[in-house]
Amino acid sequence: MYDVIIIGAGPVGLACGISARREGLSSLLIEKGALVNSLLDYPTNMEFFSTPELLEIGDHPFTTRGIKPTREEGIDYYRRIADVENLSIKLYERVTGLEGRAGHFTVATDKGRYACRNVVIVTGFYDIPNALNVPGETLPKVTHYFREPYPYSQQHVAVIGAKNSAAKAALQCHRAGARVTLVVRDSQVSDKIKYWIKPDLENRIKEGAIAAYFNSRVESIAEKTITLQTPEGITTLENDWVLAMTGYRPDYRFLESLGVTIAGDEHRTPIHDPNTFETERKGLFMAGTVCGGLRTSRWFIENGRHHAQLIMQYIARGVVGDASAIPDPVAENVQ
């Protein structure tokens, strides 16, 4: 029997495994995909917005060639930390259920069953895209993930969204020779776009290099066209690819299947103790970005990594219902 099973082997999941070991707890990480699976869906050569020290886990230095680490450097860093810490990890194994109670849980997967005393959910939110809910969304030409611009050279590309992911995809595709149309529900691109990206995008729109439809939404998608509802009425455009940069959300069906209660607020926040990160199901904890529900900008690697130490200290002390013994979580507002 493990002291704790950690569901998810992203950066915060790895931090949980490291903290468990340093608190003298036996642990097992179970991941449905690859190690740090969400980072694999990041754009090629993407730079993190944060500097490396804010992404470090387990007090292991994160050295990079530049001021900010790239996706590839991040993947390699977390892989090396998993090796150095000799964490027990099962990859490509999907959790299917959770039976029992605190102290006597059984985690079921598509490959086996594992006994443990506590469970920590660290599944993030990057697996479930926010759907457009329009006809044609399931066509092969539609993707909710952008990796690199080169396949879209000399193609008609519609980018849906108004924040950082959409802005970067539109600019990179434009510079790779694509004919880009940006579709935005609001009257302008988001003020949350990073300050060095926003003017570049606005200038490309102003000069006509990137076409933009504001106060508009997608009506339908077909093999060679995309139809928009615009302030001027229905518009159908020639289209080869759709990059739907519409954001992501936690897997609520999975969370509820494990016994997590979801609040009825606008953010659909998973209910948990803000000091211990324990859910209403005793012995079941949450860590990282999944704690924020639809507020996907509430927790990042930078501040979510601190959840690991708090949770493992709480488990190691054997405290039940005494949150006063645990310090307040660190909630850095990292830009």
Steps between C-alpha positions, in 0.01 A plus 500: 500500500631842402467797733388710205416450133539806278283515189691696238873526425530859389734747673275538806439125514876445502532762774245302703704183456818676611329655804350164596842337500651780709220462754574127523189395308487224241340615176403394151425734208252383237484687169265425210750631245868585478709661770402871525244421234350849477837653407510278194199690363669838541625668181844394378775724644243690706650717775347489846388838627682434829870489576650158584523539878121533517458165326743305717384207711677311776768772532662375179650789299346559158776626271408640158676655204283812505322714755183293469490124443355341190250215481780257411714613793202460733423148381864398540527662845197324645603169344843523662345588838273195483809287434717661766230471765431139390125556519270202454291587193262300284452665159229441240272362770158660545328522839143370472370515856560550870352267762509498879571772750789694650765258619360216290464619139529289188590683179378311193664549161468344157801282590470421870390587852709672767440538873583827676415713800464834320452626143606828338344611169744705291340475157516863387255626239674474163330183379145629446471788247208741523285395206364735236183287488446561130444268203828382352708538816604134484648529150870403479593855401391634842743490793501649849878468530763700311852357478672673208402717202676325212217263394283806435722676248297627199180379667188687612507477879230619740622561855220512758570689822629825641764414762866401501466162329293645216726802462817292478343249260374777272835679491708186446272369225506839328880506505511145365304611193144411600201717415367558849157609618450568871147453639426675832175500697576835664556843351881473526778261586543430870685741726654191662722433198863545600618856451766409243254296289189720500635798297653265244161335442311829494741646245470196273122535514517874437717459191275222368761224519268308733126526437290536813129464575396648834167451680481182293461128556523182298169372361625187324807338348512313169774323305610813310321786678420652836180697563494786750228704665631858484348843575441529123324164484597150390839479326649190340878494448735269315669285761744209521571481874341614827712562809246526781697665779195511726658386827466187707322369808545227761352158437198546727354160419820335621520715813142424597553129437771508768272673749596865456213743557479789253377837624203661329687827444583645159850353520380145580770480764573155645423528870810458717651639820715800396754419772543125457359451147294207627166453325172416671593134455744445785843387390448632147701812417551726199806696390599737222290664233206261534417668833387816320222344293422723204735763642787339315721804564468466879774242547812435290810286539651802675259509793333160466828322579470625859184295550714186503688579820188614684306186411780259585573674831135466588488132408829427678383663823188288500290808569127447446278806496761728659591741222637751753817292520578569136624838371310695240580403140738712300295671230750698297356720229756407237493679167 
